[in-house]
Amino acid sequence: MDVDTVDPIGKTSALEGVQRDAINGVLKTDPTGEKTGAKGEEGDSEVPDMSKIDGSAYIPDTTIEDANQWVNEKGNDLIGFGGNVAEKIAILGFMVGLFVTLVGAVSRSHHITKGFIIMAISICVYVGAVFAPEIVHYFSRWLTS
């Protein structure tokens, strides 16, 4: 059916505007049929840039060096976080070992030996947490030599 033949409300001009937009699609056309710009952008005389449509105008150009740097930064953040947590746990473990040693000394029981073992393990964990990168590099150089 043609828009001009069916006019139930008497609003033929509004329906023609809708029909014209549907025919033209995404781009506006001038009377000669040339595409002049994106629909809805008044005064725009250029064809819209596809990088604005597909989002590539907003995504920065990156290289593999940028990706490696980002991974190194995030890895160092994760290692630092893990080291801080392990350091605090080792200090708490050492304090528990001191308490167990004190209980063993006061009660004259075998707990004193267990307290010393807990403190020794805590010291090893603390050294491993604080000096982890240096220890790993030392052993890697030792293994490659």
DASULBEL-V258121 format. One line per field, one symbol per residue. ss: DSSP state (~ for helix, > for strand, _ for the rest). phi: phi as a letter, one per 30 degrees, with the letter a starting at -180 (. if undefined). A space follows every 10 residues. Layout:
# DASULBEL-V258121
ss = ???
phi = ???
This chain:
# DASULBEL-V258121
ss = __________ _~~~~~~~~~ ~~~~__>>>_ ____>>>>__ _________~ ~~~~______ ___~~~~~~~ ~~~~~~~~~~ ~~~~~~~~~~ ~~~~~~~~~~ ~~~~~~~___ ~~~~~~~~~~ ~~~~~~~~~~ _~~~~~~~~~ ~~~~_
phi = .cdddcbdci cddddddddd ddddidcdbd edjddclddj cdidccdddd ddddiddccd dbcddddddd dddddddddd dddddddddd dddddddddd dddddddhcd dddddddddd dddddddddd cedddddddd ddddd
